[in-house]
Amino acid sequence: MPSDSEETRYQQAIRKALQATAPPMPSDSEETRYQQTIRKALQATGAMVDPLSLRHICAMTKIVREDRLGRLPDDILVNILDRLNVREVVRTSVLARRWLHLPAMLSCLTIDVRDFVAKPATTCHGEEIERSNTTMVEVTKSILARRVSSPNKIRSMCMAFFLREDDIISIGQAVEYIMAFHTVDFEITVFTEMDYTRCNQDDKINYGILFRLFVDSCPIAFGGVTRLCLENLRFGELDIPNVLKVCKGLKHLSLSYCNAKRGTIMKVEHSQLSELLIFNCCFEKVELNSLPKLIWMIFGGWKSKDPLFLGYVPLLEAVSLSTVSLSHHKMVKLSEIFGGTSPRSLRLGFECERIWVQPESVTKKLSSVFHQLTFVNLDNIAEGCDLTWTLFILEAAPNLKELYLMVWDHLCIMTTNEEERRALSYSEKKGVEWKSPGPDFQHHSLDTLVIFGFQSDCMVRYVRRVMEVAVNLKDVFLYHRLNCMKCEHSYTNRPLKYPSNAEQKSTVLKKLTRRISSSATIHLPDDNISADQRAKKGILPKLRGC
């Protein structure tokens, strides 16, 4: 069997269902007449057949001939196929007659244009986009036409395609036709032919017009949409409210690299929306006026002075805010953004540049925002910044249990050219000054402090201060700088002062604990990050976006 890194979702699903090993694969030179037959059958479906896939499918066919899969009931086989995209499902039909009727029984359909292209969708151009989109549309129409009268209902359908005028109406009409017979949760991801690096303002205007045409032409289809992911569109002032009005069952909305005319305030009201992602979009302001079921949101890459307001969002539990703050950008007060909202999980990302959060003294308003916080992740803080300012969060969040900090000059995401930094108004002063809490301040809930990118020459004082105020602190994890395979060679001239041997670790531990009555255990791990901590340092713990 191929390794997990080489397996397709199809291979993984089969392997997990059987809990057994397939017969040995023949070598490349051993392509039999039987393999040639399989190859021709696969090519007839439009599949590009590589030797690894061919050998695996032939091996799986041998398993079928031995009747190992044939003994499984239909519901188990359908459960396997429900986890695959449509192209992979079609390819299984060459295994045996036993599989021929199963695609018509699937309750979940995944049809993605990326499965019909020879290279990543973001690198496709012109004829390749047209060909792959057309193929996907024909496959969609063919599959849905056969399911109209089927007693096996379609429960959900996930589609991803390029926004092309010749195709979108056909897709919408096919979906609307099937929705007359099935109650379907419809998920849409729309790609534009130009990616964000090549998409200019005129392109975004044209894509916005095309998308409005799509919505206006297929209101029934969009009425069943539960998940909508859009990119590179220019919206009119009423476009977002109109889309939300049509998509009555929408639960997830993702907008990337979208914009609107200058001064446009994006107002969001929806009774069902529970997940919202807005990334690198250009709006004057985003106002979440009424989202009674919103559970989590990711908001990043804003460019305005007053970017966000949270209105009625009573169920909001997790929030991620991140941007690159330039020298002329206004610092943000979290008490003004959140209003009366109090999430439980908060991530603030600084993209290795200037701290954009304005620390605040504890007030009734700030306490109302932070009183439910149990987890805070301060991500991509620039190296060399004084961390004292982060203590204002401890002062305002009495129920905080876990505090994560990642201190890193991640060269992959930074603009390092000095002339370019000056031209774009990057700030050379990245830190922010703040006075440490008084000697009488104590925090009774914090039990875990985690720092990625610990520096023994400049962070000892900060860690000691946290240990002093957090009287019930249990664990302090101090990790080395994280590794990035793309840019790790660039750090040879930027060494981090981290204790690398037992003697150095002993010295640091003595500095951290000298004259402090703390029962916390200090960990200096050798790059072995626990699965739980690795998950929590991500965008939003245990949550998914587009």
QUIDA-V664756 format. One record per helix or strand of 2 or more residues. SS is the DSSP state (H for helix, E for strand). FROM is the first residue (numbers start at 1). TO is the last residue. If there is no record, write none. Layout:
SS & FROM & TO
SS & FROM & TO
This chain:
H & 4 & 6
H & 9 & 18
H & 28 & 30
H & 33 & 44
H & 51 & 65
H & 74 & 81
H & 86 & 92
H & 97 & 99
H & 103 & 105
E & 108 & 112
H & 113 & 116
H & 121 & 123
H & 126 & 147
E & 156 & 162
H & 165 & 179
E & 185 & 191
H & 201 & 217
H & 219 & 223
E & 225 & 231
E & 234 & 235
H & 239 & 246
E & 252 & 256
E & 259 & 260
E & 265 & 269
E & 275 & 279
E & 285 & 290
E & 296 & 300
E & 308 & 312
E & 318 & 322
H & 334 & 338
E & 345 & 349
H & 364 & 370
E & 375 & 381
H & 388 & 396
E & 402 & 407
H & 418 & 423
E & 448 & 452
H & 460 & 469
E & 475 & 479
H & 488 & 491
H & 502 & 513
E & 521 & 523
H & 531 & 536
